[in-house]
Amino acid sequence: MVSGNKISALIVAAGNGSRVGGTIPKQFQPISGKPLLRHSYEAFAAHPAIRSIFVVIGAGQEEWASDSLSGLLTPIFVTGGTTRRESVRNGLAAMAADPPDLVLIHDAARPFLSAKVIDALIAALEHHAGAVPALPIVDSLARGGEFMGETVEREGLLRIQTPQAFRFDAIWAAHQSWDITVEASDDARMLMQNGGQVAIVEGDENLGKYTFAGDFLEQADIMRTGTGFDVHRLVEGEELWLCGVKIDHTHGLSGHSDADVAIHALTDAILGAAALGDIGDHFPPSDPKWRGASSDQFLKYAMQLAAEKGYALCNADVTIICEAPKIGPHRAAMRTRLAAILNVDIDKISVKATTTEMLGFTGRKEGIAAQAIATLQQTGRI
Ligand code: MG
């Protein structure tokens, strides 16, 4: 890190965020419990090298901005312009009266800023007038149009993030000499146009830009868990099905469908995670249609309903509670069968067993109990 330098941050938060929807611009909307702007502001405020933080906001956004940063130390607000370039220029102009040595220009739409990125940028400015965080491109690239066009070679291409860091004099000079009839893609480009060199430091996947409404899904809605519990009576003369596997045993389970207690618990866990009611709602025991039915279809259907709501299964963990039969020898087959019904990797499915030390109805071998937990994740932006 360059010591002794006066370093300021400039957060650009002047947009109207029309792609996100809602009446409040996106930079003031909550993400992970705080306004978007507050995340990067706090990251700068917590960094020991940053001496002051300027925030460029749109005209009329003062109240939203103050509310977003309430309780934090001395935000300095600057009114932005009609373009991002103008907004940055206004911010730099506000700094120019008492200029810092270095400035980090950041977009509020990238909330998850790490000290590691800030450190790397500041270190790079020891030898260069500018520095940007960048990441390689992992998707394949093609030209667009009505149909997919020619492939664009991604090797050597980079995704440029913010903050972009500069020696203040160099970026201020670049902004002042910029031909304002042309729009700049970013500040680093403007520095380069003015003869400056921009170093590349390692970017951060967490530093992604929040652009669309879907980006604002709360974490609580992205990961969801549900539990299930079920009991069936052990009787003579019935087949024993557990986790979709038929097991040779002296007794079998009686009840609704094939009475696969483990699948019933797991079905309820999945329905629970997606807040879709319980197994009895979807497959009422009173309906003769389900008498003797294979429980596979309950589980498959529950997962299908969850998928229609936008969820995929992260993992499921089933515990079978009984004195007999021994579950261990069947565990691999059970996991394989559940994974096949749910159409997921076997690694996502756990089956365990325990006894109740001969206590209670399971201890007396009157019945088998099962409990399950399932975690779903919202598909889409994950
Ligand atoms: Mg049941």
Residues whose N, C-alpha, C, O or C-beta is under 5 A from the ligand:
A	BS01	MG	D230 V231 H264
